[in-house]
Structure formats: C-alpha cells, structure tokens
C-alpha cells in the first residue's frame, strides 16, 4: 500500500513539474513576443498601413525610447528629425563664428533656428510614442501638427525677412501663413467635434497648404533672379531646396516608392515617409544656407540696413 502511494506521489510530482515547465515556456514565449517585431494582424488598428506590414510596438515610454535604437520605420523618422535639427544648429554656430550680423539680423537668425528646435522634439515624440495606445497616438500627432504649424509661421517670417526689400511684404506673407494655419486648426476642430477624424490624405492636404507658405518668398526669389538674369549662389541654393522639398512631398503624398513594391519591402527603411524626412534634412540645410548667403549678398530690408 505504501509503495502504491509513493508511486502515485511520484507521478503527481512529475505532472506538476511538467506543468511548471510548460508555464515557464509560455512565459518565455510571451517575453520573446514582446521583443519581436509585430506582424500586421497584431498592429493596432490606428497604426495599420497597407505598405508597412511590421511594426515595433512599445507599450510604455521607456520601451519606446529603447526602440529608438532598433532599425525600423519609425526610428528612422525620429532620427532624421534629430539629425536635421543638429545639422542646422551646427551650421548656425559656424555662421556666427565666421560672420558678424548686426543685432537685429542676429535675432532673426536665432528665431529661424527656433523653428526647427521647437518642432523637432514634438515630431520625435510622435514617431517614438505613437505605438503605446491610441490616446498617446492622437496626443502626439496633435503636438507634431502644431509644431509643423508653428515652424511654418516662423519660417514664413524669417525667409521673407531675408528675401524682400520691403518689410510690408514680410508682414503680408507672415499674416497669410497665420490665416492658413487658423483655417487648418478650424478643420481639425471640426473633425473632432463631429467625431470624424480626418484621414491621412485630408490631413496631408491641410498640412501641405500650411507648408507651402514659407516657400512663397523663395518663389519670389526665383522669379526675381530669372527676371534680372542674376543667378547668384542664393538662387542656386533656393532651386536645390525647392527641388528636394517637392521630391519629398510627392514621395509622401503618392506613396512612392512603396506602391511599386511588395508590402513590407520598406518596413525598416526606405518608405515614402522616410524619404520625405531625408528630403527635409536637405531642405532645412538649404533654408539656413539661403538665409546666411542672402545676408552676405546684402539682401537687406531697406528700412533696416
């Protein structure tokens, strides 16, 4: 009888051990799952994209920050913004070391730098924390859009300041940007009030209208240079900047090259969104160089000379 009890007890212990091992294996599998790049059907609805089939999901802020150091679609977007701002900052420091502006133009130059400095952390935050949950996604998307609007207002002022010879046009272009931003904010608020969020295409159009405003003085620069047959260095910088700007926007809006390849081809790098960010690095550098070269060439507002 005792021998039978011992055998039964041994069998029970073995079953318990097997169960414990299975539970441990399940835990290990669960941990491994969280570290893996999620498959499409595991991506939250608000992040679904027909061209991006894998997503690195961060469930809290610290995990999202760690994910910045993995190569994937959103980390590329975040780092391009960081490097863009860093390049502009280094160029600005170099310019201030090599060239002395008067006090007014130094202030405008610093204001120009603020356009990137204010927007960058908001954009990085959006691309870093958008996978936590839908509320975080919506919050950081708003911050990113507001940062874009503020950046465009500042750039409209600074680019106009170093392009026009009459301050009236600087005020007009800046005022136009403010009106377009106000209209855009109303459209976003209207969609929220009606509980009908704008889709990506509609959002892209609205943000695109605002983003065109800082280009107005650059188009004027191109027109004036061609009219006077004066193709100086600032003209060449403007052409390069506008070219890369439109390549970036066309790539983003028409999902190029994404739509010409199999879904998932650009899960890590090379998507249309990534290309837009790479293009904006070059555009940002061209903008700061244009401001500097215009000042060196003597493109000053008459009343502020």
C-alpha positions as CSV (number, residue, x, y, z in Angstrom):
1,X,0.0,0.0,0.0
2,X,2.8,2.4,0.9
3,X,4.6,1.5,-2.3
4,X,1.5,2.4,-4.3
5,X,1.2,5.7,-2.5
6,X,4.8,6.5,-3.3
7,X,4.3,5.7,-7.0
8,X,1.2,7.9,-7.1
9,X,3.0,10.7,-5.3
10,X,5.9,10.4,-7.8
11,X,3.6,10.6,-10.7
12,X,1.9,13.6,-9.3
13,X,5.2,15.4,-8.8
14,X,6.2,14.6,-12.4
15,X,2.9,16.0,-13.7
16,X,3.4,19.2,-11.5
17,X,7.0,19.6,-12.8
18,X,5.8,19.2,-16.4
19,X,3.1,21.8,-15.8
20,X,5.6,24.2,-14.3
21,X,8.0,23.7,-17.2
22,X,5.1,24.4,-19.7
23,X,4.2,27.5,-17.8
24,X,7.8,28.7,-17.8
25,X,8.0,28.1,-21.6
26,X,4.8,30.0,-22.1
27,X,6.2,32.9,-20.1
28,X,9.4,32.8,-22.2
29,X,7.4,32.8,-25.4
30,X,5.4,35.8,-24.2
31,X,8.6,37.7,-23.4
32,X,10.1,36.9,-26.8
33,X,6.9,38.0,-28.5
34,X,7.1,41.5,-26.9
35,X,10.7,41.9,-28.2
36,X,9.8,40.8,-31.7
37,X,8.6,43.0,-34.5
38,X,4.8,42.5,-34.5
39,X,3.1,41.0,-37.6
40,X,0.4,43.0,-39.4
41,X,-2.6,41.5,-37.6
42,X,-1.0,42.4,-34.3
43,X,-0.6,46.1,-35.2
44,X,-3.2,48.3,-33.6
45,X,-5.9,49.5,-36.0
46,X,-4.8,53.1,-35.8
47,X,-1.3,52.2,-37.0
48,X,-2.4,49.9,-39.8
49,X,-0.8,50.7,-43.2
50,X,-1.1,48.7,-46.4
51,X,2.6,49.1,-47.1
52,X,4.1,48.7,-43.7
53,X,3.5,45.1,-42.5
54,X,5.7,45.0,-39.4
55,X,5.9,47.5,-36.6
56,X,8.0,47.7,-33.4
57,X,5.4,48.2,-30.7
58,X,6.4,49.9,-27.4
59,X,3.9,49.5,-24.6
60,X,5.3,52.3,-22.4
61,X,7.6,55.3,-22.7
62,X,10.8,53.6,-21.6
63,X,10.2,50.7,-24.0
64,X,9.5,53.2,-26.8
65,X,12.8,55.0,-26.1
66,X,14.7,51.7,-26.2
67,X,13.0,51.0,-29.6
68,X,14.6,54.2,-30.9
69,X,17.9,52.2,-31.0
70,X,16.4,49.5,-33.3
71,X,16.3,49.9,-37.0
72,X,12.6,50.3,-38.1
73,X,10.3,52.6,-39.9
74,X,9.5,55.0,-37.1
75,X,13.0,55.1,-35.6
76,X,14.3,56.3,-39.0
77,X,11.7,59.1,-38.9
78,X,12.7,60.1,-35.4
79,X,16.5,60.1,-36.0
80,X,16.2,62.0,-39.3
81,X,14.4,64.8,-37.4
82,X,17.1,64.8,-34.7
83,X,19.9,64.9,-37.2
84,X,18.2,67.6,-39.3
85,X,18.0,69.9,-36.2
86,X,21.6,69.0,-35.3
87,X,22.9,69.9,-38.7
88,X,21.1,73.3,-38.7
89,X,22.4,74.0,-35.2
90,X,26.0,73.3,-36.2
91,X,25.7,75.4,-39.4
92,X,24.2,78.2,-37.3
93,X,27.1,78.1,-34.8
94,X,29.6,78.0,-37.6
95,X,28.0,81.0,-39.3
96,X,28.0,83.1,-36.1
97,X,31.7,82.2,-35.6
98,X,32.6,83.2,-39.2
99,X,30.3,86.1,-39.9
100,X,29.1,89.0,-37.8
101,X,25.5,90.3,-38.3
102,X,24.1,93.4,-36.7
103,X,22.0,92.8,-33.6
104,X,18.6,92.8,-35.4
105,X,19.7,90.2,-38.0
106,X,21.3,88.1,-35.4
107,X,18.0,87.9,-33.5
108,X,16.1,87.0,-36.8
109,X,18.7,84.3,-37.4
110,X,18.2,82.8,-33.9
111,X,14.4,83.0,-34.5
112,X,14.9,81.0,-37.7
113,X,16.8,78.3,-35.7
114,X,13.9,78.1,-33.2
115,X,11.6,76.9,-35.9
116,X,13.5,73.6,-36.0
117,X,14.3,73.5,-32.3
118,X,10.6,73.8,-31.3
119,X,9.3,71.3,-33.9
120,X,11.9,68.6,-33.6
121,X,11.1,67.2,-30.1
122,X,7.4,67.2,-30.9
123,X,8.0,65.2,-34.1
124,X,10.4,62.8,-32.4
125,X,7.9,62.3,-29.7
126,X,5.2,61.4,-32.2
127,X,7.3,58.9,-34.1
128,X,8.6,57.4,-30.8
129,X,5.5,57.1,-28.6
130,X,2.7,56.6,-31.2
131,X,2.5,52.8,-30.6
132,X,1.7,53.0,-26.8
133,X,-2.0,53.4,-27.3
134,X,-4.5,55.3,-29.4
135,X,-4.7,58.2,-26.9
136,X,-0.9,58.7,-27.0
137,X,-1.0,58.5,-30.8
138,X,-3.7,61.2,-31.0
139,X,-2.0,63.4,-28.4
140,X,1.5,63.3,-30.0
141,X,0.0,63.6,-33.6
142,X,-1.6,66.9,-32.4
143,X,1.7,68.1,-30.9
144,X,3.5,67.2,-34.2
145,X,1.0,69.1,-36.3
146,X,1.0,72.1,-34.0
147,X,4.8,72.0,-34.2
148,X,4.7,72.0,-38.0
149,X,2.3,75.0,-38.0
150,X,4.5,77.0,-35.6
151,X,7.6,76.1,-37.7
152,X,5.9,77.3,-40.8
153,X,4.8,80.6,-39.2
154,X,8.4,81.3,-38.1
155,X,9.9,80.2,-41.4
156,X,7.5,82.4,-43.3
157,X,8.7,85.4,-41.3
158,X,12.5,84.7,-41.5
159,X,12.6,83.6,-45.1
160,X,10.6,86.7,-46.1
161,X,12.8,88.9,-43.9
162,X,15.9,87.8,-45.9
163,X,14.2,87.9,-49.3
164,X,12.1,91.1,-49.6
165,X,13.4,94.6,-49.5
166,X,10.2,96.0,-48.1
167,X,9.0,95.0,-44.6
168,X,5.4,95.2,-45.7
169,X,5.8,92.0,-47.7
170,X,7.3,90.3,-44.7
171,X,4.2,91.1,-42.7
172,X,1.9,90.1,-45.6
173,X,3.5,86.7,-46.0
174,X,3.5,86.0,-42.3
175,X,-0.1,87.1,-42.0
176,X,-1.1,84.8,-44.9
177,X,0.5,81.9,-43.1
178,X,-1.3,82.8,-39.9
179,X,-4.6,82.8,-41.8
180,X,-3.9,79.4,-43.4
181,X,-2.9,78.0,-40.0
182,X,-6.1,79.3,-38.4
183,X,-8.2,77.7,-41.2
184,X,-6.4,74.4,-40.7
185,X,-7.0,74.4,-37.0
186,X,-10.7,75.0,-37.6
187,X,-10.8,72.0,-39.9
188,X,-9.1,69.8,-37.3
189,X,-11.5,71.1,-34.6
190,X,-14.5,70.5,-36.9
191,X,-13.5,66.9,-37.4
192,X,-13.1,66.4,-33.7
193,X,-16.5,67.9,-32.9
194,X,-18.1,65.7,-35.5
195,X,-16.2,62.6,-34.2
196,X,-15.0,62.0,-37.7
197,X,-11.1,62.1,-37.7
198,X,-9.5,63.3,-40.9
199,X,-7.9,60.5,-42.9
200,X,-4.2,60.7,-43.8
201,X,-4.9,62.2,-47.2
202,X,-7.0,65.0,-45.8
203,X,-4.5,65.7,-43.0
204,X,-1.7,65.7,-45.6
205,X,-3.6,68.3,-47.7
206,X,-4.2,70.6,-44.8
207,X,-0.7,70.4,-43.5
208,X,0.6,70.8,-47.1
209,X,-1.3,74.1,-47.6
210,X,0.5,75.5,-44.5
211,X,3.9,74.1,-45.5
212,X,3.7,75.9,-48.8
213,X,3.5,79.4,-47.2
214,X,7.2,79.6,-46.3
215,X,8.0,78.8,-49.9
216,X,6.3,82.0,-51.2
217,X,9.4,84.2,-50.7
218,X,11.5,81.6,-52.3
219,X,9.3,81.5,-55.4
220,X,9.6,85.3,-55.5
221,X,13.4,85.0,-55.3
222,X,13.4,82.6,-58.3
223,X,11.1,84.9,-60.3
224,X,13.2,88.0,-59.5
225,X,16.5,86.2,-60.3
226,X,15.2,85.0,-63.7
227,X,13.8,88.4,-64.5
228,X,17.1,90.1,-63.7
229,X,19.2,87.3,-65.1
230,X,21.0,87.2,-61.8
231,X,21.9,83.6,-60.9
232,X,23.8,84.1,-57.7
233,X,24.6,81.5,-55.1
234,X,21.4,82.2,-53.1
235,X,19.4,81.5,-56.2
236,X,21.1,78.1,-56.7
237,X,20.5,77.2,-53.0
238,X,16.8,78.0,-53.4
239,X,16.5,75.8,-56.5
240,X,18.1,72.9,-54.7
241,X,15.9,73.4,-51.6
242,X,12.6,73.7,-53.6
243,X,13.6,70.6,-55.7
244,X,14.2,68.4,-52.7
245,X,11.1,69.8,-51.0
246,X,8.8,68.8,-53.8
247,X,10.5,65.4,-54.2
248,X,9.9,64.8,-50.5
249,X,6.2,65.9,-50.7
250,X,5.4,64.0,-53.9
251,X,7.1,60.9,-52.5
252,X,5.0,61.1,-49.3
253,X,1.6,62.0,-50.9
254,X,1.8,59.5,-53.7
255,X,3.4,56.7,-51.5
256,X,6.5,56.4,-53.8
257,X,8.3,54.0,-53.9
258,X,6.0,52.0,-51.5
259,X,3.2,51.3,-54.0
260,X,5.6,49.9,-56.6
261,X,6.9,47.2,-54.3
262,X,5.6,44.3,-52.3
263,X,4.0,45.3,-49.0
264,X,6.7,45.1,-46.2
265,X,9.6,45.9,-48.5
266,X,10.3,49.1,-46.7
267,X,9.4,48.0,-43.1
268,X,12.8,49.1,-41.8
269,X,13.9,51.9,-44.0
270,X,13.2,53.5,-47.4
271,X,9.4,54.1,-47.1
272,X,7.9,57.3,-48.6
273,X,7.6,58.7,-45.1
274,X,11.4,58.1,-44.6
275,X,12.2,59.6,-47.9
276,X,10.2,62.7,-47.0
277,X,12.2,63.1,-43.8
278,X,15.6,62.6,-45.6
279,X,14.5,65.2,-48.2
280,X,13.6,67.6,-45.4
281,X,17.1,67.3,-44.0
282,X,18.5,68.7,-47.2
283,X,15.7,71.3,-47.4
284,X,16.4,72.5,-43.9
285,X,20.1,72.9,-44.6
286,X,19.3,74.8,-47.8
287,X,17.0,77.1,-45.9
288,X,19.6,78.0,-43.3
289,X,22.3,78.5,-46.0
290,X,19.9,80.7,-48.0
291,X,19.3,83.0,-45.0
292,X,23.1,83.2,-44.5
293,X,24.1,83.8,-48.1
294,X,21.3,86.3,-48.7
295,X,22.6,88.3,-45.7
296,X,26.1,88.1,-47.1
297,X,24.9,89.2,-50.6
298,X,23.3,92.3,-49.0
299,X,19.6,91.3,-49.4
300,X,18.5,93.6,-46.6
301,X,15.2,95.3,-45.9
302,X,15.8,98.9,-46.9
303,X,14.5,100.4,-43.6
304,X,16.7,98.1,-41.5
305,X,20.0,98.5,-43.4
